[in-house]
């Protein structure tokens, strides 16, 4: 998994995908609304990267959410996991 300063990219991607579907948006809708490529949306939803801060803010507004609610933090490893 790519290190992204404590953000769980896979879980964040699943979250972005779920929110898009819950709000009835197609990838094409986001592409047209934000001037981004469909490949970028799929990249985020696969957990291969994150949207820019500008797009994160716009997505949060579109979904009636906050950036913090879009992003999923990595769970800290417990001491028993490190053995």
Secondary structure, 3 states (H helix, E strand, C coil): CCCCCCECHHHHHHHHHHHHHHCCCCHHHHHHHHCCCHHHHHHHHHCCCCCCHHHHHHHHHHCCCCHHHHCCECCCCCHHHHC
